[in-house]
Amino acid sequence: GFVNIVGRPNVGKSTLMNALVGEKLSIITPKAQTTRRRILGIVSNAQHQIVFSDTPGLIDDPEYKLHHWMNAQVNMALSDADIIVFMTDNRDVLPAGHALINVLHNTKIPVLIVLNKCDLMQATEIAGLREKWTYLLPNKPVYEISARNGSGVDVLQAAIRDLLPEHPAYYDLDELTDQTERVIAAEIIREKIFLQYQQEIPYNCEVIVDAYKDKGDILAISAVIYVGRDTHKSIIIGKGGTAIKQLGIASRQDIEQFAGKKIFLELFVKVRDNWKNDDRSLRHFGYES
């Protein structure tokens, strides 16, 4: 069955999916809005197949068309799941009566409430959170985990298995994700941008892999980093090209680990004004309506 992980930005949804799948499929950074699209992670064996879906964090005040598209992905995930995993933490300030709480309260789809980052909380704080969510979403089971160190994840996964509907497998048993290697390489580069650059730069970048050629003992990858302004391009490249060189080294190391072979990586930077509000650009980047 399909298990969709939803919640506000930066509560740890991507970290949880990677922990549940046992592979790094979703990129992870400390910054909010790192995840922009739904990514599937598939766990299969002879008894069951769980198709996990990592989703963007719900944005209350969408500023760009990109944000509206991301919210649409969340709304879709709330309706097409067999099981909904609602993830929250001690910094989540969703008010009673919020649209997301109303949907979770009224849905007929099984909902599991997951309190994340419990390794960073005192017992009294965890108890308070449990009480809060039990009040806001009565009759929904609550699980305490740390997606980062894996504590409680096995209990959550067992609960998910028990709720799965009976159905033939949707994917081949050896499939791990619905994403192509090209897309995963682009996401790894975007993750490194989030980690290396500050302020608004990561939020104004998109990455497209133009070429992905397997030459036997090496993969040749060419990727374009699109930015919103000329000043952003200068920052990405850095003085004398030092910043983009550092970005290339960090990206190549992770892509090599994922692909299991040596990588030759070329990075280019192009300016596309106001791409987050431009329908044509969003379609080009794969954000189809």
C-alpha distance (Angstrom), angle and dihedral (degrees) to the residues before:
residue distance angle dihedral
G1 . . .
F2 3.81 . .
V3 3.81 117.5 .
N4 3.80 113.2 -170.1
I5 3.81 120.2 -162.2
V6 3.81 112.7 -149.7
G7 3.78 137.0 171.0
R8 3.77 144.9 108.9
P9 3.83 122.5 -48.7
N10 3.80 118.5 -72.9
V11 3.81 99.0 12.1
G12 3.82 91.7 121.4
K13 3.82 104.7 -95.3
S14 3.81 94.8 142.6
T15 3.80 92.7 45.9
L16 3.80 89.6 52.0
M17 3.79 94.3 49.6
N18 3.79 91.6 49.9
A19 3.82 89.1 49.9
L20 3.81 92.5 48.9
V21 3.81 93.4 47.3
G22 3.80 95.6 39.9
E23 3.81 92.8 -131.9
K24 3.79 134.4 84.3
L25 3.80 102.5 -109.9
S26 3.81 100.9 140.6
I27 3.78 120.3 57.7
I28 3.79 116.9 -119.4
T29 3.80 130.8 -154.9
P30 3.82 134.6 152.4
K31 3.82 89.7 -112.6
A32 3.80 123.4 95.7
Q33 3.82 120.6 -114.3
T34 3.80 94.0 29.6
T35 3.82 91.0 135.5
R36 3.81 112.2 67.4
R37 3.79 104.4 166.0
R38 3.78 139.3 32.3
I39 3.78 112.9 -91.9
L40 3.79 122.8 -169.1
G41 3.79 123.6 -141.4
I42 3.80 115.6 -169.7
V43 3.82 125.8 -153.5
S44 3.80 114.6 -172.4
N45 3.78 138.8 173.2
A46 3.80 136.2 148.2
Q47 3.81 92.5 -77.1
H48 3.80 105.0 40.6
Q49 3.79 148.4 2.9
I50 3.81 119.1 -148.3
V51 3.80 117.4 -168.5
F52 3.80 106.9 -161.0
S53 3.79 119.0 -163.3
D54 3.79 121.0 -157.0
T55 3.80 110.6 -156.5
P56 3.81 136.2 -167.3
G57 3.79 116.6 -95.1
L58 3.80 112.8 -95.0
I59 3.83 110.1 -102.7
D60 3.82 114.2 -149.3
D61 3.80 96.7 -162.1
P62 3.81 107.8 31.6
E63 3.79 110.1 -158.7
Y64 3.82 101.3 -177.5
K65 3.80 138.2 35.0
L66 3.80 86.2 -108.6
H67 3.82 88.9 61.0
H68 3.81 91.2 50.4
W69 3.81 89.1 51.2
M70 3.81 90.7 50.2
N71 3.81 91.4 50.6
A72 3.81 89.7 49.7
Q73 3.81 88.3 57.4
V74 3.81 89.5 54.6
N75 3.80 92.5 48.5
M76 3.79 90.0 50.1
A77 3.81 90.2 50.3
L78 3.81 90.1 53.9
S79 3.80 91.2 57.5
D80 3.82 106.7 35.8
A81 3.83 99.5 49.3
D82 3.79 130.1 107.8
I83 3.82 87.5 -156.6
I84 3.81 129.1 15.7
V85 3.80 119.5 -148.7
F86 3.81 107.2 -160.9
M87 3.79 109.2 -161.5
T88 3.80 125.5 -160.4
D89 3.80 140.1 155.1
N90 3.80 140.8 -164.0
R91 3.81 92.7 -79.0
D92 3.79 95.3 53.2
V93 3.79 109.3 110.8
L94 3.81 100.7 -176.8
P95 3.82 104.1 159.9
A96 3.79 124.0 -134.8
G97 3.80 108.0 -92.7
H98 3.82 93.8 32.8
A99 3.81 111.8 148.2
L100 3.81 92.1 -116.4
I101 3.81 92.6 53.2
N102 3.80 90.3 48.4
V103 3.80 91.4 52.2
L104 3.80 92.3 47.9
H105 3.80 91.1 46.6
N106 3.80 94.5 51.3
T107 3.81 102.5 36.2
K108 3.80 120.1 109.5
I109 3.84 89.4 -148.3
P110 3.84 113.3 102.0
V111 3.83 110.0 -99.6
L112 3.80 124.8 -157.4
I113 3.81 116.0 -165.0
V114 3.80 112.0 -145.2
L115 3.80 121.1 -164.2
N116 3.80 105.1 -157.6
K117 3.83 132.1 -163.8
C118 3.80 92.1 34.3
D119 3.81 88.5 149.3
L120 3.82 87.0 70.0
M121 3.83 95.6 49.5
Q122 3.77 136.5 78.9
A123 3.82 118.5 -118.6
T124 3.81 91.2 -109.2
E125 3.82 91.1 54.2
I126 3.82 91.6 49.8
A127 3.80 90.3 49.0
G128 3.81 90.0 50.9
L129 3.80 92.0 50.9
R130 3.79 91.6 47.9
E131 3.81 89.8 51.7
K132 3.81 91.8 47.6
W133 3.80 95.3 51.9
T134 3.78 94.0 40.6
Y135 3.81 86.6 56.9
L136 3.83 95.1 44.7
L137 3.82 95.0 42.7
P138 3.81 107.8 24.4
N139 3.80 119.8 -166.6
K140 3.81 92.1 22.4
P141 3.83 113.0 118.7
V142 3.82 116.2 -118.9
Y143 3.82 124.1 -143.5
E144 3.80 126.7 -167.4
I145 3.80 115.1 -147.2
S146 3.76 147.3 151.1
A147 3.79 107.2 -139.3
R148 3.79 88.7 -171.7
N149 3.82 97.2 60.1
G150 3.81 97.2 22.4
S151 3.78 98.1 -117.8
G152 3.81 112.0 153.8
V153 3.83 93.0 4.7
D154 3.81 93.5 110.4
V155 3.83 90.9 53.4
L156 3.81 90.2 49.7
Q157 3.80 91.8 48.3
A158 3.82 91.1 50.9
A159 3.82 90.0 51.9
I160 3.81 89.8 50.7
R161 3.81 91.6 51.1
D162 3.81 90.9 52.3
L163 3.82 91.1 55.1
L164 3.81 97.7 47.5
P165 3.80 115.5 119.2
E166 3.79 118.8 -127.2
H167 3.79 110.2 -101.1
P168 3.80 138.1 134.2
A169 3.81 114.6 -90.9
Y170 3.80 114.4 -82.0
Y171 3.82 95.0 -153.8
D172 3.79 137.3 34.9
L173 3.79 110.8 -86.2
D174 3.82 93.0 -115.8
E175 3.83 95.1 52.9
L176 3.80 115.1 109.5
T177 3.81 103.2 179.8
D178 3.78 143.8 -2.7
Q179 3.81 90.8 -123.9
T180 3.80 122.5 99.4
E181 3.81 121.0 -125.0
R182 3.81 86.5 -111.7
V183 3.82 92.2 58.8
I184 3.81 92.8 45.0
A185 3.82 90.4 51.7
A186 3.82 89.8 51.2
E187 3.81 90.8 49.0
I188 3.80 91.5 50.8
I189 3.81 90.2 53.6
R190 3.81 89.8 48.5
E191 3.81 90.4 50.5
K192 3.81 90.1 54.4
I193 3.82 89.7 50.5
F194 3.81 89.1 55.1
L195 3.79 90.8 49.6
Q196 3.81 97.8 44.0
Y197 3.81 104.7 39.2
Q198 3.78 130.4 57.7
Q199 3.81 141.0 -141.0
E200 3.80 116.4 2.1
I201 3.82 98.4 -14.2
P202 3.85 98.6 93.0
Y203 3.81 92.5 46.5
N204 3.80 90.9 55.0
C205 3.81 96.6 50.6
E206 3.78 131.3 91.1
V207 3.81 125.8 178.9
I208 3.80 128.7 -146.8
V209 3.81 123.2 -177.1
D210 3.80 105.4 -140.1
A211 3.80 97.7 -178.4
Y212 3.81 131.8 24.5
K213 3.82 110.2 172.7
D214 3.78 124.8 173.3
K215 3.80 107.3 -147.8
G216 3.78 95.6 178.4
D217 3.79 104.2 -104.9
I218 3.82 94.4 29.5
L219 3.79 140.1 34.7
A220 3.81 115.8 -135.5
I221 3.80 110.6 -152.4
S222 3.79 127.9 -178.5
A223 3.81 117.2 -170.9
V224 3.79 134.3 -179.6
I225 3.80 121.4 -147.9
Y226 3.80 109.8 -152.9
V227 3.79 118.0 -155.4
G228 3.80 133.3 -176.9
R229 3.81 100.3 -126.7
D230 3.81 142.5 25.3
T231 3.81 89.8 -116.2
H232 3.82 89.5 57.2
K233 3.80 89.7 52.5
S234 3.80 90.8 54.5
I235 3.80 91.4 50.5
I236 3.81 93.5 48.5
I237 3.81 91.0 51.5
G238 3.80 95.5 41.1
K239 3.78 129.0 -164.1
G240 3.77 109.1 -34.1
G241 3.80 90.0 -7.1
T242 3.81 92.6 -69.7
A243 3.82 96.0 132.6
I244 3.80 96.7 50.0
K245 3.80 89.9 45.5
Q246 3.81 90.1 55.1
L247 3.80 89.4 46.8
G248 3.80 90.7 51.7
I249 3.81 93.2 50.8
A250 3.82 93.4 50.1
S251 3.82 92.5 45.0
R252 3.80 94.1 47.0
Q253 3.80 92.9 52.5
D254 3.81 93.2 55.2
I255 3.81 94.6 41.9
E256 3.82 89.2 51.4
Q257 3.79 90.1 51.9
F258 3.81 91.1 50.7
A259 3.81 96.6 42.6
G260 3.81 96.1 40.1
K261 3.80 94.6 -133.7
K262 3.79 142.7 75.0
I263 3.80 117.9 -72.0
F264 3.78 132.5 -149.2
L265 3.81 104.0 -160.5
E266 3.80 128.0 -170.3
L267 3.82 119.9 -172.6
F268 3.80 125.8 -163.1
V269 3.81 129.9 -179.3
K270 3.81 125.0 -143.5
V271 3.80 132.2 176.3
R272 3.78 119.8 -127.3
D273 3.81 109.8 174.7
N274 3.79 118.0 -129.9
W275 3.82 92.8 -11.9
K276 3.84 93.0 162.1
N277 3.83 89.5 66.0
D278 3.80 98.6 36.6
D279 3.81 116.8 97.4
R280 3.79 94.2 -156.5
S281 3.80 92.8 51.4
L282 3.81 92.3 46.5
R283 3.80 90.6 52.6
H284 3.82 89.9 48.7
F285 3.81 89.5 53.7
G286 3.80 91.9 50.1
Y287 3.79 98.9 -102.5
E288 3.77 94.0 133.7
S289 3.81 119.9 177.7
